Amino acid sequence: MLKKRRLGTVVSTKLDKTVIVAVRTRYSHPLYSKVISRTKRYLVHDSKNISVVGDKISIELTRPQSLNKCWILKKIYK
């Protein structure tokens, strides 16, 4: 089974072992054909606190780490 993966940008590192990642998706409106972008924020587990604000990272879905945190950091693109 394939796991869900997303690419996003780190927007906050204030929590311990957790970063907040903004993932931007673009899609075409079904009726008006205008391209719309949406941003969703995910809580991501970063066990070594190695990412900083502005990093482009890859995240992967995993078992729940806490109530709202079920994504883990896979790779950092500098």
C-alpha positions in Angstrom: 0.0 0.0 0.0 1.3 3.4 -0.9 1.6 6.1 1.8 0.4 9.6 1.1 3.2 12.1 0.6 3.1 15.9 0.4 5.6 18.7 -0.4 5.4 21.8 1.6 7.1 24.7 3.3 7.9 25.0 7.0 6.1 28.0 8.5 6.7 27.5 12.3 9.1 25.6 14.5 8.0 26.9 17.9 6.8 23.5 19.2 9.2 20.9 20.5 9.7 18.0 18.0 6.9 19.4 15.8 6.9 21.7 12.8 3.9 23.3 11.0 4.1 22.8 7.3 2.0 24.7 4.7 1.0 22.6 1.7 -0.3 24.6 -1.3 -2.5 22.8 -3.8 -3.8 24.2 -7.1 -6.8 23.1 -9.0 -9.2 24.2 -11.7 -12.7 25.3 -10.8 -15.1 22.8 -12.4 -17.5 25.4 -13.7 -15.5 28.6 -14.2 -12.1 27.0 -15.2 -10.2 29.5 -13.0 -7.1 28.1 -11.2 -7.6 28.3 -7.5 -4.9 27.7 -4.9 -5.5 26.5 -1.4 -3.2 26.2 1.6 -3.5 23.6 4.3 -1.3 23.4 7.4 -0.2 20.1 8.8 1.5 19.3 12.2 4.6 17.2 11.3 6.8 15.2 13.7 10.4 16.3 13.5 12.2 14.2 16.2 15.6 15.8 15.9 14.4 19.5 15.4 16.5 19.8 12.3 14.2 21.9 10.1 14.0 25.7 10.1 11.4 28.1 8.8 11.4 28.4 5.1 12.7 24.8 4.3 11.0 22.9 1.6 10.3 19.4 3.0 8.6 16.1 2.1 6.2 14.7 4.6 4.6 11.2 4.8 1.4 9.9 6.5 2.0 7.6 9.5 0.3 6.4 12.6 -0.9 9.1 15.0 1.9 10.7 17.1 -0.6 12.7 19.1 -4.2 14.0 18.8 -3.5 16.1 15.7 -0.1 15.0 14.5 0.0 12.1 12.1 2.6 13.2 9.5 6.4 12.7 9.8 9.3 14.5 8.1 10.9 12.4 5.3 13.3 14.7 3.5 14.5 18.3 3.6 15.2 20.1 0.3 17.5 23.1 0.9 
